[in-house]
Amino acid sequence: MGLRLRFWGTRGSIPSPGPSTVRYGGNTPCLELRAGDGWLIILDAGTGIRELGRSLMERANGQPIKGDIFLTHAHWDHIQGIPFFAPVFQSGNHFTIWGSKSLETSIDRVVRDQMSPVVFPVSFDELDARIDFQELAEERRDGRGYTVRAFHVQHPGGALAYRFTDGPASDRALVYVSDNELGPHASYQSPPTWRDDFTNFVRGAAVLVHDTTYTSDEYEHHRGWGHSTYRDTVELAIEGGVEMLVLFHHKPERSDDEIDARVAECRALASARKSALKVVAAAEGMSLEI
């Protein structure tokens, strides 16, 4: 069947509900990915994971819920939904949370600390589900029904990009890059080959979900903040021979109408480059077959 993807949270930095964000959504990052055998993979745990949890409970019909949760990094907007993810309060459920080996603090510690009594009324140790923690570096791993590779991207504090295929024999890939600054900045201390290596990492992907927080004008005031422009991301997708680019991590202030305009600009840029690249914007509830 191949990979199946659904968006539950598409906004960056902070939840942004309201009448101007209703079409593309106001929840922070969370995607549901299903391997061909149905195995559950969750990408990031922003506020979108709350509604995903409700949906999983309804679909489970009382059966245990099991899956892998891949966190790109530990910034607040990517983990803040975990305490509100209903399946972790149910005995018999089992999740493995994956995070980067290179974080200053282990992903285990970060998740536990955000549920300490000072900031949350229910402690992590009171959760009824079984939750394991695993660390991942730039390596390939064969999971249950899927294969994943990771790549270190440019973001303050560190972050990972992920490339998923439906097992080692498949060449149809999803590349997920929630937070990444394609522009150079001295603070990242990236190797000289980083951009070429990253382009090779995304090369040939059927779907690339990538951070497009800023316009080119906005970016001039936010260099080093760890996010990319629409133009730079389109250029990356074209250079990497990607089939479909999904604009993601929408700026909190970006209205639905503004996102429509940015999609049109990105499509025009691809057309001007005589590229067959398809461009869409991530919207809550949107599903893709890969």
Beta strands, then each sheet from edge to edge (+ up, - down):
strand 1: 4-9
strand 2: 30-34
strand 3: 40-43
strand 4: 66-70
strand 5: 94-100
strand 6: 130-136
strand 7: 140-142
strand 8: 147-153
strand 9: 159-165
strand 10: 173-177
strand 11: 207-211
strand 12: 244-248
strand 13: 278-281
strand 14: 287-289
sheet 1: 6+ 5+ 4+ 3+ 2- 1+ 14-
sheet 2: 7+ 8- 9+ 10- 11- 12- 13-
end
